[in-house]
Amino acid sequence: MSQTYTLYTTQACHLCESAKVLLWPALDARGWQLREVDIAEGEDSDQLIETYGVRIPVVAAPSGIELGWPFDALQLAEWLDAQA
């Protein structure tokens, strides 16, 4: 079953780019999707900046369980497998 994970990110975030390098292949291998949410844009930006401003990148599973940076490929794979 296809699942969509959310990456909380913002422009010019080099850590977010590093997270995406790990996320895309890991999710693709499982047939899952990635939705990127820029915390600085949209009507919820104040709340998102308050919640994630100093923590991005953060990945959220459909269940709401989050994985914060830093993580490596193995940690990400183990976390994703635990969400399945």
Buried (B, 14 or more C-beta within 10 A) or exposed (E): EEBEBBBBBBEEBEEBEBBBEBBEEBBEEBEBEBEBBBBBEEEEBEEBBEBBEEEBBBBBBEEEEBBBBEBEEEEBBEBBEEBE
